[in-house]
Amino acid sequence: MSKRNATASWSGYLHQGKVGILVALREINQLLDLDQDLNGWLVEFESAEDIDIKHGKKVISRHQVKAYKDKVYPNDYKDVLSKQTFIEKDGIRKIDTPGFQICNINTGKLEVDENSRFLHTITEVKGFELNKKAFKHTYPRNTYIENPNKIKLYIYPDRKKHCKLSSGQDDKILDFCKVEIKNLINRMDGHPFKDSDEEHKNKFKHLLGILDIQIRQKHIKGISHFPTLKFEEIFNVITDKKKYKQKNVEVMREMFGVSWTEFIQETQDDQDFNYKDNQIEKVNNIIEELYSMDDDKLIQFIKDINPDKNKSGDFSDINDVIALCDINAFKDVFYECLVAVTENDFNIDFKGYQGLEESDDYLLTLINRKKSKTGIVVANMTRNKGVTDEIFNRRYLINGQIDQVPFGDFIQQNYNATTLDTNWKRPVTEKEIFYNPNLEFISVDNAIEQLNKKGGKS
């Protein structure tokens, strides 16, 4: 993988939404400074480029967001900087060569002013504004590329021409947005959230939530529209005096995405990283589909891959999310398996892998306890009323550390089989076993090796 730029796909998907909200917030504050009406203004996503700021049908500024971690020279962005060309086929005008779209694709007329074309990057791009002579003198080993459309690097509030991806508590876009949100709130006399950093953060998350729903509807449900936030809507969300409490399922969805981003970033920093582009892209597609599930379906999915978490409730409590969304378990077990298994396809509805034989089915879990804690894991599983019973019919339970431990044998050896209370509220007996008698724990490392040898159903 060339300098490991897998971050671009999934992290870019998350990053561009934040960037769009920041650009919109800055524009709103500028308009209000000039006593301009917000009516008719909006930020539009995933139309001609990643982000458009519009007033009515007029494009005020256009933005393309690239989340390439190790792209540091203009030539790394040649698909953005090159002049875009079109062809007409069967009466339909289509893009022939990539480039920043400055013309209307249907009419061919210029629609973006020369000073309103912006590229957003997460790393500093060296020599971006240099002419050919100066660039070759300064960077003789690198290729110079023309910028015929005069694309500009976006300048962030800290005066830098790039903004790194968020990582853990370090979120520059959030910090910039909170400043803009505070400026908007301070326009309202006596606003209760004037100095509340926490509520400024909540306002930002509220906007992200509104946008996230629209983007998921477009990608998964096939709704043909461009996700849009009207400036008046943004202003109303920001200045609303009611506290916004993020839904727990939204927190879960966020943790789901953040853990994948962290996994990619950590593996890119690992010298032993040897995954290929197609491996990462394959998992990107899985993550997008999971991330975009309806709330109820995603909650059940998360519960089923946490069969040992028998105390999770209906997600009315944030502790339910914390219990089920162990970021380290996602990274060390779930994502590690998804990326490393190349000879078998992960089945989302099956929540695992189907072997060539029915007796070789695998459930991919987030269990990540030491082998010495097997008893606790098994006891919790038998009392878990929140999971679907199909997970107990697998042959293998892929987990972090427990290996070659038969589920049934462990129960019979360690529990009173006539009194053990199960998730079906009935005792386990030798004649009435509710799980596959061959059910067995398998560590993620051995599962990866085994699945890559066996292959499976396509």
Secondary structure, 3 states (H helix, E strand, C coil): CHHHCCHHHHHHHHHHHHHHHHHHHHHHHHHHHCCCCCCCEEEEECCCCCEEEEECCEEEEEEEECCCCCCCCHHHHHHHHCCCEEEEECCEEEEEECCCCCECCCCCCECCCHHHEEEECCCCCCCCCCCHHHHHHHCCCCCCCCCCCCCEECCCCCCCCCCCCCECCECHHHHHHHHHHHHHHCCCCCCCCCCCHHHHHHHHHHHHHHHHHHHHHHHHHCCCCCCEEEHHHHHHHHHCCCCCCCCHHHHHHHHHHHHHHHHHHHHHCCCCCCCCHHHHHHHHHHHHHHHCCCHHHHHHHHHHCCCCCCCCCCCCCHHHHHHHCCHHHHHHHHHHHHHHCCCCCCECCCCEECCCCHHHCEEECCCCCCHHHHHHHHHHHHCCCCCCHHHHHCCEEEECCCCCEEHHHHHHHHCCCCCCECCCCCECCCCCCCCCCCCEEEEHHHHHHHHHHHCCCC
